[in-house]
Amino acid sequence: MEAVLSKNTLASLSTVATVLQFLTGSIICRRYFKKKSTGDTSAVPFISGFLSCFMWLKYGVLTEESTLILVNFIGSALFLTYTVIFFLFCVNKREVVRQIMVVSCIILSATVYTTFSTDTERSVRVIGLLCCFLAVIFFASPLSTLAHVIRTQNTDSLPFPIIVASFFVCLLWTAYGVLINDLYVQIPNLLGGVLAGIQLMLYVIYPKSKTSHGPRYSPLVSENPVL
């Protein structure tokens, strides 16, 4: 009974924390509405976020894990909405369409495979590995920023609130993955938590200068959700 309560509590905390993290995209979209332009920002974070959530949603359906289904259904809907808003206000629509086509091909391929595959366990492994692969790519994206921080010994380019949120969200999902004994949930979130922890350590090593005029980062450009 206590184990069930612990699982349900952790599932609820993970869901709420992740949805709140997803909702940070609405802040960016609000700026687009105000400026009537996306400026020099990229659609990749929104499109990749949709891809990640959709694949985890598919994984949740295959494993019949209701928590994964719920949080990634919400995430898929939100990131699809963000992508549409970005498309409406962006200048280079052709590039956005190209990115959407690439993601659509990946989603279509995965859907066709899982639909016609007669081996459910194999489908779970394939989609789980694909989710982990996407997570590794997402986590690798801030590495150039980390190199810049170490080189300049300045953390102004790091989005502190997003990093803190990512750190705790990854910890929650890692713990949940341990509870449900799922390596495909544990491993990518553990990697994400480690990377976020390294970035937080840089704030201790290279504290912000008092003369800093505020952050010079673009939220959601390098931080992508795992689930």
Short mmCIF file of the C-alpha atoms (twelve columns), coordinates in Angstrom:
data_MODEL
# 
_entry.id   MODEL 
# 
loop_
_atom_site.group_PDB 
_atom_site.id 
_atom_site.type_symbol 
_atom_site.label_atom_id 
_atom_site.label_alt_id 
_atom_site.label_comp_id 
_atom_site.label_asym_id 
_atom_site.label_seq_id 
_atom_site.Cartn_x 
_atom_site.Cartn_y 
_atom_site.Cartn_z 
_atom_site.pdbx_PDB_model_num 
ATOM 1   C CA . MET A 1   0.000  0.000  0.000   1 
ATOM 2   C CA . GLU A 2   2.782  2.407  0.945   1 
ATOM 3   C CA . ALA A 3   4.625  1.561  -2.279  1 
ATOM 4   C CA . VAL A 4   1.503  2.386  -4.309  1 
ATOM 5   C CA . LEU A 5   1.097  5.701  -2.472  1 
ATOM 6   C CA . SER A 6   4.760  6.534  -3.045  1 
ATOM 7   C CA . LYS A 7   4.454  5.749  -6.747  1 
ATOM 8   C CA . ASN A 8   1.278  7.811  -7.099  1 
ATOM 9   C CA . THR A 9   2.797  10.718 -5.190  1 
ATOM 10  C CA . LEU A 10  5.960  10.682 -7.259  1 
ATOM 11  C CA . ALA A 11  3.936  10.345 -10.458 1 
ATOM 12  C CA . SER A 12  1.843  13.383 -9.501  1 
ATOM 13  C CA . LEU A 13  4.911  15.465 -8.597  1 
ATOM 14  C CA . SER A 14  6.669  14.484 -11.828 1 
ATOM 15  C CA . THR A 15  3.609  15.304 -13.913 1 
ATOM 16  C CA . VAL A 16  3.007  18.711 -12.345 1 
ATOM 17  C CA . ALA A 17  6.691  19.707 -12.469 1 
ATOM 18  C CA . THR A 18  7.050  18.622 -16.106 1 
ATOM 19  C CA . VAL A 19  3.877  20.375 -17.276 1 
ATOM 20  C CA . LEU A 20  5.029  23.564 -15.552 1 
ATOM 21  C CA . GLN A 21  8.344  23.220 -17.374 1 
ATOM 22  C CA . PHE A 22  6.490  22.740 -20.669 1 
ATOM 23  C CA . LEU A 23  4.450  25.890 -19.990 1 
ATOM 24  C CA . THR A 24  7.588  28.056 -20.067 1 
ATOM 25  C CA . GLY A 25  7.130  27.991 -23.832 1 
ATOM 26  C CA . SER A 26  4.000  30.133 -23.423 1 
ATOM 27  C CA . ILE A 27  6.200  32.964 -22.133 1 
ATOM 28  C CA . ILE A 28  8.208  32.873 -25.356 1 
ATOM 29  C CA . CYS A 29  5.071  32.743 -27.504 1 
ATOM 30  C CA . ARG A 30  3.622  35.715 -25.644 1 
ATOM 31  C CA . ARG A 31  6.659  37.724 -26.749 1 
ATOM 32  C CA . TYR A 32  6.022  36.652 -30.338 1 
ATOM 33  C CA . PHE A 33  2.458  37.956 -30.117 1 
ATOM 34  C CA . LYS A 34  3.641  41.278 -28.703 1 
ATOM 35  C CA . LYS A 35  6.412  41.793 -31.262 1 
ATOM 36  C CA . LYS A 36  4.521  40.125 -34.140 1 
ATOM 37  C CA . SER A 37  7.828  38.443 -34.943 1 
ATOM 38  C CA . THR A 38  10.024 35.562 -33.761 1 
ATOM 39  C CA . GLY A 39  13.188 37.626 -34.265 1 
ATOM 40  C CA . ASP A 40  16.327 35.528 -34.618 1 
ATOM 41  C CA . THR A 41  15.067 32.635 -32.461 1 
ATOM 42  C CA . SER A 42  14.798 29.098 -33.813 1 
ATOM 43  C CA . ALA A 43  11.819 26.768 -34.101 1 
ATOM 44  C CA . VAL A 44  14.005 23.758 -33.292 1 
ATOM 45  C CA . PRO A 45  13.271 23.771 -29.521 1 
ATOM 46  C CA . PHE A 46  9.509  23.649 -30.138 1 
ATOM 47  C CA . ILE A 47  9.667  21.121 -32.978 1 
ATOM 48  C CA . SER A 48  12.135 18.873 -31.151 1 
ATOM 49  C CA . GLY A 49  10.050 19.205 -27.998 1 
ATOM 50  C CA . PHE A 50  7.010  17.955 -29.923 1 
ATOM 51  C CA . LEU A 51  9.017  15.057 -31.343 1 
ATOM 52  C CA . SER A 52  10.311 14.093 -27.908 1 
ATOM 53  C CA . CYS A 53  6.881  14.244 -26.258 1 
ATOM 54  C CA . PHE A 54  5.225  12.327 -29.105 1 
ATOM 55  C CA . MET A 55  7.790  9.526  -28.976 1 
ATOM 56  C CA . TRP A 56  7.521  9.272  -25.184 1 
ATOM 57  C CA . LEU A 57  3.729  9.253  -25.572 1 
ATOM 58  C CA . LYS A 58  4.046  6.329  -27.974 1 
ATOM 59  C CA . TYR A 59  6.401  4.600  -25.522 1 
ATOM 60  C CA . GLY A 60  3.884  5.171  -22.726 1 
ATOM 61  C CA . VAL A 61  1.109  3.616  -24.824 1 
ATOM 62  C CA . LEU A 62  3.264  0.566  -25.635 1 
ATOM 63  C CA . THR A 63  4.196  0.059  -21.976 1 
ATOM 64  C CA . GLU A 64  0.709  1.020  -20.732 1 
ATOM 65  C CA . GLU A 65  2.262  3.542  -18.337 1 
ATOM 66  C CA . SER A 66  -0.525 6.051  -17.622 1 
ATOM 67  C CA . THR A 67  1.758  8.737  -16.146 1 
ATOM 68  C CA . LEU A 68  3.905  8.843  -19.287 1 
ATOM 69  C CA . ILE A 69  0.784  8.947  -21.446 1 
ATOM 70  C CA . LEU A 70  -0.767 11.856 -19.551 1 
ATOM 71  C CA . VAL A 71  2.280  14.109 -19.282 1 
ATOM 72  C CA . ASN A 72  3.392  13.562 -22.865 1 
ATOM 73  C CA . PHE A 73  -0.092 13.991 -24.303 1 
ATOM 74  C CA . ILE A 74  -0.161 17.411 -22.656 1 
ATOM 75  C CA . GLY A 75  3.404  18.096 -23.800 1 
ATOM 76  C CA . SER A 76  2.654  17.092 -27.401 1 
ATOM 77  C CA . ALA A 77  -0.377 19.392 -27.508 1 
ATOM 78  C CA . LEU A 78  1.556  22.324 -26.021 1 
ATOM 79  C CA . PHE A 79  4.617  21.995 -28.251 1 
ATOM 80  C CA . LEU A 80  2.445  21.582 -31.342 1 
ATOM 81  C CA . THR A 81  0.671  24.810 -30.369 1 
ATOM 82  C CA . TYR A 82  4.002  26.586 -29.821 1 
ATOM 83  C CA . THR A 83  5.225  25.390 -33.229 1 
ATOM 84  C CA . VAL A 84  2.102  26.721 -34.978 1 
ATOM 85  C CA . ILE A 85  2.479  30.092 -33.226 1 
ATOM 86  C CA . PHE A 86  6.150  30.251 -34.207 1 
ATOM 87  C CA . PHE A 87  5.263  29.456 -37.819 1 
ATOM 88  C CA . LEU A 88  2.673  32.250 -37.932 1 
ATOM 89  C CA . PHE A 89  5.178  34.914 -36.878 1 
ATOM 90  C CA . CYS A 90  8.436  33.654 -38.409 1 
ATOM 91  C CA . VAL A 91  9.982  35.074 -41.581 1 
ATOM 92  C CA . ASN A 92  11.772 31.975 -42.905 1 
ATOM 93  C CA . LYS A 93  8.743  29.679 -43.145 1 
ATOM 94  C CA . ARG A 94  10.450 27.407 -45.664 1 
ATOM 95  C CA . GLU A 95  13.083 26.392 -43.092 1 
ATOM 96  C CA . VAL A 96  10.416 25.672 -40.480 1 
ATOM 97  C CA . VAL A 97  8.480  23.541 -42.984 1 
ATOM 98  C CA . ARG A 98  11.670 21.598 -43.754 1 
ATOM 99  C CA . GLN A 99  12.222 20.908 -40.036 1 
ATOM 100 C CA . ILE A 100 8.591  19.848 -39.612 1 
ATOM 101 C CA . MET A 101 8.894  17.455 -42.568 1 
ATOM 102 C CA . VAL A 102 11.968 15.787 -41.048 1 
ATOM 103 C CA . VAL A 103 10.191 15.302 -37.719 1 
ATOM 104 C CA . SER A 104 7.042  14.091 -39.495 1 
ATOM 105 C CA . CYS A 105 9.061  11.424 -41.322 1 
ATOM 106 C CA . ILE A 106 10.523 10.179 -38.027 1 
ATOM 107 C CA . ILE A 107 7.087  10.063 -36.394 1 
ATOM 108 C CA . LEU A 108 5.500  8.365  -39.405 1 
ATOM 109 C CA . SER A 109 8.259  5.743  -39.557 1 
ATOM 110 C CA . ALA A 110 7.911  4.964  -35.841 1 
ATOM 111 C CA . THR A 111 4.122  4.807  -36.111 1 
ATOM 112 C CA . VAL A 112 4.172  2.464  -39.106 1 
ATOM 113 C CA . TYR A 113 6.724  0.214  -37.384 1 
ATOM 114 C CA . THR A 114 4.796  -0.087 -34.108 1 
ATOM 115 C CA . THR A 115 1.480  -0.535 -35.933 1 
ATOM 116 C CA . PHE A 116 2.601  -3.465 -38.075 1 
ATOM 117 C CA . SER A 117 5.072  -5.056 -35.656 1 
ATOM 118 C CA . THR A 118 3.796  -8.262 -34.087 1 
ATOM 119 C CA . ASP A 119 6.491  -8.298 -31.391 1 
ATOM 120 C CA . THR A 120 5.413  -5.829 -28.697 1 
ATOM 121 C CA . GLU A 121 8.555  -6.292 -26.610 1 
ATOM 122 C CA . ARG A 122 10.742 -5.516 -29.596 1 
ATOM 123 C CA . SER A 123 8.650  -2.415 -30.361 1 
ATOM 124 C CA . VAL A 124 9.122  -1.241 -26.778 1 
ATOM 125 C CA . ARG A 125 12.896 -1.685 -27.071 1 
ATOM 126 C CA . VAL A 126 13.099 0.125  -30.413 1 
ATOM 127 C CA . ILE A 127 10.963 3.105  -29.333 1 
ATOM 128 C CA . GLY A 128 12.693 3.202  -25.942 1 
ATOM 129 C CA . LEU A 129 16.121 3.337  -27.602 1 
ATOM 130 C CA . LEU A 130 14.896 6.024  -29.998 1 
ATOM 131 C CA . CYS A 131 13.643 8.114  -27.043 1 
ATOM 132 C CA . CYS A 132 17.030 7.715  -25.317 1 
ATOM 133 C CA . PHE A 133 18.859 8.654  -28.532 1 
ATOM 134 C CA . LEU A 134 16.777 11.822 -28.905 1 
ATOM 135 C CA . ALA A 135 17.420 12.670 -25.259 1 
ATOM 136 C CA . VAL A 136 21.194 12.341 -25.728 1 
ATOM 137 C CA . ILE A 137 21.027 14.715 -28.713 1 
ATOM 138 C CA . PHE A 138 18.996 17.218 -26.704 1 
ATOM 139 C CA . PHE A 139 21.379 17.032 -23.750 1 
ATOM 140 C CA . ALA A 140 24.396 17.487 -26.023 1 
ATOM 141 C CA . SER A 141 23.050 20.796 -27.360 1 
ATOM 142 C CA . PRO A 142 24.157 22.934 -24.360 1 
ATOM 143 C CA . LEU A 143 27.733 21.600 -24.495 1 
ATOM 144 C CA . SER A 144 28.878 24.455 -26.744 1 
ATOM 145 C CA . THR A 145 27.428 26.894 -24.196 1 
ATOM 146 C CA . LEU A 146 29.282 25.124 -21.379 1 
ATOM 147 C CA . ALA A 147 32.532 25.417 -23.328 1 
ATOM 148 C CA . HIS A 148 31.864 29.136 -23.798 1 
ATOM 149 C CA . VAL A 149 31.177 29.583 -20.063 1 
ATOM 150 C CA . ILE A 150 34.403 27.804 -19.086 1 
ATOM 151 C CA . ARG A 151 36.391 29.739 -21.676 1 
ATOM 152 C CA . THR A 152 35.033 33.156 -20.646 1 
ATOM 153 C CA . GLN A 153 34.520 32.249 -16.947 1 
ATOM 154 C CA . ASN A 154 31.121 33.951 -17.192 1 
ATOM 155 C CA . THR A 155 27.720 32.300 -16.560 1 
ATOM 156 C CA . ASP A 156 25.528 35.082 -17.984 1 
ATOM 157 C CA . SER A 157 24.725 32.924 -21.010 1 
ATOM 158 C CA . LEU A 158 23.197 30.162 -18.864 1 
ATOM 159 C CA . PRO A 159 19.418 30.271 -18.151 1 
ATOM 160 C CA . PHE A 160 19.520 29.665 -14.382 1 
ATOM 161 C CA . PRO A 161 15.733 29.207 -13.747 1 
ATOM 162 C CA . ILE A 162 15.404 26.711 -16.602 1 
ATOM 163 C CA . ILE A 163 18.472 24.773 -15.479 1 
ATOM 164 C CA . VAL A 164 17.158 24.499 -11.906 1 
ATOM 165 C CA . ALA A 165 13.756 23.340 -13.187 1 
ATOM 166 C CA . SER A 166 15.405 20.779 -15.498 1 
ATOM 167 C CA . PHE A 167 17.556 19.482 -12.646 1 
ATOM 168 C CA . PHE A 168 14.593 18.762 -10.359 1 
ATOM 169 C CA . VAL A 169 12.379 17.418 -13.154 1 
ATOM 170 C CA . CYS A 170 15.118 14.997 -14.236 1 
ATOM 171 C CA . LEU A 171 15.614 13.863 -10.635 1 
ATOM 172 C CA . LEU A 172 11.893 13.184 -10.231 1 
ATOM 173 C CA . TRP A 173 11.691 11.167 -13.453 1 
ATOM 174 C CA . THR A 174 14.864 9.251  -12.592 1 
ATOM 175 C CA . ALA A 175 13.329 8.280  -9.252  1 
ATOM 176 C CA . TYR A 176 10.065 7.345  -10.996 1 
ATOM 177 C CA . GLY A 177 11.998 5.236  -13.498 1 
ATOM 178 C CA . VAL A 178 13.603 3.386  -10.584 1 
ATOM 179 C CA . LEU A 179 10.193 2.774  -9.000  1 
ATOM 180 C CA . ILE A 180 8.715  1.298  -12.187 1 
ATOM 181 C CA . ASN A 181 12.020 -0.464 -12.992 1 
ATOM 182 C CA . ASP A 182 12.339 1.120  -16.447 1 
ATOM 183 C CA . LEU A 183 15.878 1.789  -17.706 1 
ATOM 184 C CA . TYR A 184 14.590 3.765  -20.690 1 
ATOM 185 C CA . VAL A 185 13.132 6.311  -18.268 1 
ATOM 186 C CA . GLN A 186 16.027 6.181  -15.807 1 
ATOM 187 C CA . ILE A 187 19.039 6.588  -18.102 1 
ATOM 188 C CA . PRO A 188 18.141 9.715  -20.151 1 
ATOM 189 C CA . ASN A 189 16.810 11.551 -17.114 1 
ATOM 190 C CA . LEU A 190 19.875 10.633 -15.077 1 
ATOM 191 C CA . LEU A 191 22.059 12.049 -17.861 1 
ATOM 192 C CA . GLY A 192 19.914 15.177 -17.958 1 
ATOM 193 C CA . GLY A 193 20.173 15.602 -14.197 1 
ATOM 194 C CA . VAL A 194 23.961 15.210 -14.301 1 
ATOM 195 C CA . LEU A 195 24.292 17.793 -17.092 1 
ATOM 196 C CA . ALA A 196 22.005 20.233 -15.271 1 
ATOM 197 C CA . GLY A 197 24.003 19.653 -12.084 1 
ATOM 198 C CA . ILE A 198 27.247 20.446 -13.917 1 
ATOM 199 C CA . GLN A 199 25.732 23.690 -15.193 1 
ATOM 200 C CA . LEU A 200 24.610 24.616 -11.668 1 
ATOM 201 C CA . MET A 201 28.139 23.930 -10.389 1 
ATOM 202 C CA . LEU A 202 29.431 26.470 -12.900 1 
ATOM 203 C CA . TYR A 203 27.380 29.128 -11.091 1 
ATOM 204 C CA . VAL A 204 29.366 28.329 -7.946  1 
ATOM 205 C CA . ILE A 205 32.705 28.279 -9.766  1 
ATOM 206 C CA . TYR A 206 31.976 31.361 -11.886 1 
ATOM 207 C CA . PRO A 207 29.453 33.489 -9.950  1 
ATOM 208 C CA . LYS A 208 27.682 36.236 -11.872 1 
ATOM 209 C CA . SER A 209 29.345 39.604 -11.912 1 
ATOM 210 C CA . LYS A 210 27.569 42.349 -9.996  1 
ATOM 211 C CA . THR A 211 28.024 44.587 -13.022 1 
ATOM 212 C CA . SER A 212 26.125 42.167 -15.249 1 
ATOM 213 C CA . HIS A 213 23.217 43.768 -17.077 1 
ATOM 214 C CA . GLY A 214 21.073 40.681 -17.059 1 
ATOM 215 C CA . PRO A 215 21.099 37.354 -18.840 1 
ATOM 216 C CA . ARG A 216 21.998 37.140 -22.498 1 
ATOM 217 C CA . TYR A 217 20.286 33.867 -23.255 1 
ATOM 218 C CA . SER A 218 17.241 32.770 -25.198 1 
ATOM 219 C CA . PRO A 219 15.071 30.464 -23.061 1 
ATOM 220 C CA . LEU A 220 14.219 27.053 -24.494 1 
ATOM 221 C CA . VAL A 221 16.993 27.310 -27.076 1 
ATOM 222 C CA . SER A 222 19.247 24.758 -25.417 1 
ATOM 223 C CA . GLU A 223 17.035 23.224 -22.743 1 
ATOM 224 C CA . ASN A 224 14.709 20.504 -23.991 1 
ATOM 225 C CA . PRO A 225 12.426 18.239 -22.026 1 
ATOM 226 C CA . VAL A 226 13.130 14.560 -21.837 1 
ATOM 227 C CA . LEU A 227 9.584  13.542 -21.114 1 
# 
